[in-house]
Amino acid sequence: MSTLQLLNDSLKAALEEIINCSLSSSAWCQATLPICMAGMSFRKATEQSLSAFLASVHSYNSLIPKILPNQDIAS
């Protein structure tokens, strides 16, 4: 099982503990839907990991030339 799946399972377990009720897989799927679609807008780590990674790369992209001024990072 991947680390992201373990994170998803932990999020589901935390929600189940808060509401004091176990969630079926379909209930968990509904909880991950946006609020406008009758969900609770929980975001699965497995679905957000790529966009989070790309955002982090973009955020430090301007720092790399300052840290490594003599390196060609474009290639």
C-alpha positions as a Markdown table, in Angstrom:
| # | Residue | x | y | z |
|---|---|---|---|---|
| 1 | Met | 0.0 | 0.0 | 0.0 |
| 2 | Ser | 1.4 | 3.4 | -0.9 |
| 3 | Thr | 2.1 | 6.2 | 1.5 |
| 4 | Leu | -0.6 | 8.3 | -0.2 |
| 5 | Gln | -3.2 | 5.6 | 0.3 |
| 6 | Leu | -2.2 | 5.3 | 3.9 |
| 7 | Leu | -2.8 | 9.1 | 4.2 |
| 8 | Asn | -6.2 | 8.7 | 2.6 |
| 9 | Asp | -7.0 | 5.9 | 5.0 |
| 10 | Ser | -5.9 | 8.0 | 8.0 |
| 11 | Leu | -8.1 | 10.9 | 6.8 |
| 12 | Lys | -11.1 | 8.5 | 6.5 |
| 13 | Ala | -10.4 | 7.1 | 10.0 |
| 14 | Ala | -10.2 | 10.5 | 11.5 |
| 15 | Leu | -13.6 | 11.5 | 9.9 |
| 16 | Glu | -15.1 | 8.3 | 11.2 |
| 17 | Glu | -13.8 | 9.0 | 14.7 |
| 18 | Ile | -15.2 | 12.6 | 14.5 |
| 19 | Ile | -18.7 | 11.5 | 13.4 |
| 20 | Asn | -18.6 | 8.3 | 15.5 |
| 21 | Cys | -19.7 | 6.2 | 12.6 |
| 22 | Ser | -18.0 | 3.9 | 10.1 |
| 23 | Leu | -18.2 | 5.0 | 6.4 |
| 24 | Ser | -18.9 | 2.6 | 3.6 |
| 25 | Ser | -16.8 | 3.1 | 0.5 |
| 26 | Ser | -19.7 | 4.8 | -1.3 |
| 27 | Ala | -20.1 | 7.2 | 1.7 |
| 28 | Trp | -16.4 | 8.0 | 1.7 |
| 29 | Cys | -16.6 | 8.7 | -2.1 |
| 30 | Gln | -19.5 | 11.0 | -1.4 |
| 31 | Ala | -17.6 | 12.8 | 1.3 |
| 32 | Thr | -14.8 | 13.5 | -1.2 |
| 33 | Leu | -17.2 | 15.2 | -3.6 |
| 34 | Pro | -17.3 | 19.0 | -3.6 |
| 35 | Ile | -19.9 | 20.7 | -1.4 |
| 36 | Cys | -21.9 | 21.8 | -4.4 |
| 37 | Met | -22.3 | 18.1 | -5.3 |
| 38 | Ala | -23.6 | 17.2 | -1.8 |
| 39 | Gly | -20.1 | 16.2 | -0.6 |
| 40 | Met | -17.9 | 17.3 | 2.3 |
| 41 | Ser | -15.0 | 18.4 | 0.0 |
| 42 | Phe | -12.4 | 16.1 | 1.6 |
| 43 | Arg | -9.5 | 15.8 | -0.8 |
| 44 | Lys | -7.8 | 12.5 | -1.4 |
| 45 | Ala | -4.0 | 12.7 | -1.2 |
| 46 | Thr | -3.8 | 10.3 | -4.2 |
| 47 | Glu | -5.6 | 12.8 | -6.3 |
| 48 | Gln | -3.8 | 16.0 | -5.0 |
| 49 | Ser | -0.2 | 14.7 | -5.0 |
| 50 | Leu | 0.7 | 15.7 | -8.6 |
| 51 | Ser | -0.7 | 19.2 | -8.3 |
| 52 | Ala | 1.0 | 19.7 | -4.9 |
| 53 | Phe | 4.3 | 18.6 | -6.3 |
| 54 | Leu | 4.0 | 20.9 | -9.3 |
| 55 | Ala | 3.1 | 23.8 | -7.1 |
| 56 | Ser | 6.2 | 23.2 | -4.9 |
| 57 | Val | 8.5 | 23.0 | -8.0 |
| 58 | His | 7.0 | 26.2 | -9.2 |
| 59 | Ser | 7.5 | 28.0 | -5.9 |
| 60 | Tyr | 11.2 | 27.2 | -5.6 |
| 61 | Asn | 12.0 | 27.5 | -9.3 |
| 62 | Ser | 13.2 | 31.1 | -8.9 |
| 63 | Leu | 15.4 | 30.2 | -5.9 |
| 64 | Ile | 17.5 | 27.6 | -7.7 |
| 65 | Pro | 19.7 | 30.1 | -9.7 |
| 66 | Lys | 20.4 | 32.0 | -6.4 |
| 67 | Ile | 21.5 | 28.9 | -4.7 |
| 68 | Leu | 23.4 | 27.4 | -7.6 |
| 69 | Pro | 24.4 | 30.4 | -9.8 |
| 70 | Asn | 26.8 | 28.6 | -12.0 |
| 71 | Gln | 24.5 | 25.7 | -12.9 |
| 72 | Asp | 22.5 | 25.5 | -16.1 |
| 73 | Ile | 19.1 | 24.2 | -14.9 |
| 74 | Ala | 17.2 | 24.9 | -18.1 |
| 75 | Ser | 18.4 | 21.7 | -19.8 |
